[in-house]
Every structure is written in C-alpha cells, then in structure tokens.
Amino acid sequence: MKKENLPVIIAIALPVLLILAVAAFVYIPNSIGRPQYNFIYTQTNWPYSYSYNGSECLVYKSYYEIDGGRLIKKDFAKAGDSVSFTLPKDMNYYGNNVYKPMPVVAPLDPAAYCAGYSRVVKKDAPELYIYESAADSTRLLPYEEAAKFTLVDGIISPDGYTVQGGYQSSGLFDLFGGGNGYELYAMKKDRRVKLSVPQFEMYGGGNFGFISWINK
C-alpha cells in the first residue's frame, strides 16, 4: 500500500466505522439483558370504561384490579356513583412522589363517550394479553388463566424493569430513509430493550394498558 493512498483510505474508513459504532450502540442493547419476567396488559386505556378501535367505540361492564397479588374483575359502578381505583404503590402520575388513588370512569350512557362513532360495542371487560419475555412474543390471555397468576405489587419488575413507550429512529442519524417510530420498551436505568407487542404498534401506543408483572 502506498503511503500517499493512506489519507484516502482513512477518509473512506472513518464514516463506515462511525456508522458501525452507532449501530452497535443503538441495536446491541436491544438484543441483550431482556427482562426475566412476563407481564399482563390490555389493548385499552385501562382501567377506564371505554376505548376506541377504529370505527368502533367499546364500552365495558367490568374492569380489572389487583387484590392480594391476584387479578380480579369488578363491575363499574352505575352512573352517578363514586368510584376510585387504587394504583400500584410505585405508580406516580403526580410528579410529587405522593401516592394517590386514581378515579375510575363509571359507564354513563355510551352516547357520552361514543358520539360520532358508527358502531357501539358492549363487552364484559377488555381482552387480556400476556407478553412472554423469553420468546419476545404476545398472546391472548383468558381471564381464568390470568386469575391464577401471582402478580407483582407495583409497576417495577423484580429484576428492575418498567414498561414504557418511546420514540426511536429507524435509521442512523436519519440516513438511509430513517424515521421516528413510537415503540414499546422495557426500561432499566440506562438500558432500553424493545418489546415486540403488535397491539401497541398497531394503535400507536394510545390503547396500551399495562396491568402487572407476573411473579415466577
């Protein structure tokens, strides 16, 4: 190799090495360190009494609650009744580290929620799904099966993960047609592992309702 060619080789190699380094930084964390626990979720804004699915407005009779480490199903109160739902102990929507209950919306006349929708569907409760971490896959979960699990008290898994939505570019520095996509992740300190949850991807995250991690 001639010395006079060295600057040209370096000029070509450096961008390639930079792209490879960034790719390793972005994608390798998604292939290692997966959570060791499965979790249950719904395809709704749980625990509210309604959700939307395309042109359908869904109204539910019952919602889910965790009682003594078990998943139970409760009927919504009638319109006008006072209802509250107890959040897991480490779920905080208030930004002041104060644990408070979150109200559950009682099922009023469906017209109050479903105005403009061509079809109103009444269901007993939202469908349950289980995310199975080892296979990085999901499946429908019958309530009877879900009720047998021992659930984690809180939104943090025993190995330190939480489930959160977030954006990630599909390209490197928006090169090669890259764009931003909203995905679901297991988060632990500075580690972020993408989860294959098709229901989340289908609805852009708006109808994803995390319920609980499952104890082994």
N, C-alpha and C positions, 0 to 999 in steps of 0.2 A: 504494500500500500504506500502510495506516495504521500509525503508529508503535506504537499500543497492541497491534497484532497481532504485532509483531516477536518478543516473548518466546515466544509460542505457536509461531510458525514455527521458531524456534531449538530449542525443546523437542522438536519433531517431527523436525527435520532431523538433530540430533546423533546419536541412536541409529542412524538409517539410515546416516549417514556412517561411524560406528564399525563397523557390520556390513560395509560395503563395504571398509573399510580392512583389517579382519581377513581377509576373504575374499581380498583381493589378497595379503596376507602369506602365507596358507596355500596358495593354489592356483597363483599365478603361478610360484613356484619349480618346481612340477611340470611346467610347460609349456616351460621354457627350460633350457638348459645340460645337455642329456642327455649321457650318456657316448657316446663315439665308437666304442667297441669292443663287439663281441659277446662272449657268454660261453657256456660249456657247463655244464650241470647235470644231475643225475638227480633222480628222484622218490623217493629213498630216503635213509636216513641213511648215505650213502656215507662211508667205504668198508667198512661192516660187511656181514656175510654174510647178513643177513636184514632184512626190513621187513614192514610190515603195510599191507594195502589193504582196508579194510572188514572183511569176514568172512574174508579170505584172509591166510594167512601165507606170504610169499615167501622162498624160500631160494635163494641164488645160488652158482654154482660158481666164478665169477670176479669180480674187482674191477678197478678202473682205477687206473693210476698214470701219472705224467708222468715221462718219461725223455728227457733231451736235448731238451726242448721239444716232444716228441711224446706223444700219448696212447697208452698200451699197455694190454693186458689180460693179467692174470696170474691163474692159478688159486690159490684159497685152499689153504693147507696142510691136511693131514689133521688130525683131532682129536689133540691132544697135541703137535703140532709147535709150535715157537716162531716167531712171525711178527711183523714190525714194518713199519710203513708210514711213509715219510718225508713229513712235511708240507711244504708250500711254505715258503720261508725266512722270510716275514714273518707267518705264521700263528702266533698265540701264545695258547694256552689256559691258560697257567700264571700269568699276571699278574706275572712276574718278569723279563720280557724275555730269558729263556733259551730258546733254540730246542731242542726235544726231539722225538724221534720219537714217533708215536702208534701204539699196538698195533692190529693188525687182528684182529678176532674170527674164529677159524677155524671152519669149518662143522662143528659137532658134530652129533650126532643131531638132526634137526629138531624132535623132541619136546621138546628142551631149550628151544627158543625158541617153539614153536608150540602149547604147551599151551592148550587151551580154544578153539582155532580149528577150525571145522568143515571147512576145506579147506586143505591144504598144497600149494603150487605150487612146483616146482623150475624155475629158469631158469638160463640160461648166465650172464647178467650183467644189471644194471639197465638199463632203457631210458635212452638219452641224449636230451637236448633241447638246442636252441640258442635263446638269446634274441638276437633281431636288433634292435639298438638303434634304427636308423633308422626301422623300422616299428613299434617298440614291440610286438613280437609274438613268439610262440614256435612251434616246430615240432619234430617228432620228428627226430632226427639219427642216421642209420645210422652204426655204428661205423666202417665203411670210409671214410666221408667225414670223420668226426671225426679219424681217424688221420692224415689228410693235412694238418691244420692245424698251424701253428707256434704254440705256446701260451706264455703269459706265465709267467715264473718268479716265482710269488708270487700273493697274492690282491688286490693293488692294480693297477688298470689303468694303462696308460701315461699316461692323462690324469688319474690321481689318484683314481679311484673304487673303493670297495669295495661289496659286495652284502651287505645286512643286512635282517633283519626288524624290524618295529617297529609300534607302535600309532599310529593317528591317528583323531581324532574325525571322524565323518561329518557332523557339524553344527557350527554356530558356537556355542561355549560350551554345547553340548548343547541348543541351541534347535532348534525345528522338527523334533523327532524325532531329533536327533543321537545317535550311539552310537559306541563304540570298535570299531575293526576292526583285525585284525593283517594287515599288508600287507608287500610286499617293496619295498625301496628301493635305489637307487644313492646312496651317501653320499660326500660330499667336503667336508671341513671343515664349514662351516655350511650346506651345500646338501644337500637331500634330495629326490630325484626318484622318484616312484612308478613301479614297473615293472608292466606287465600280464603276469603269469605265472599263468595259470589253475590250473596244478597246485598252486602254492603256496596259492592262495586256497581251493582245494577241500579241502586237507588241513590247513589252518590252520598251515602252515609246519613241521609236525613232520617231514615226509618230504622236505624240500628239501635237496639236497646239492650245494653249489657245487663245481665242479671247477676251472675256469680261464677266464681271459680269453683271447681269441683275438687274436694279433698280426695286423695288417693286412699 
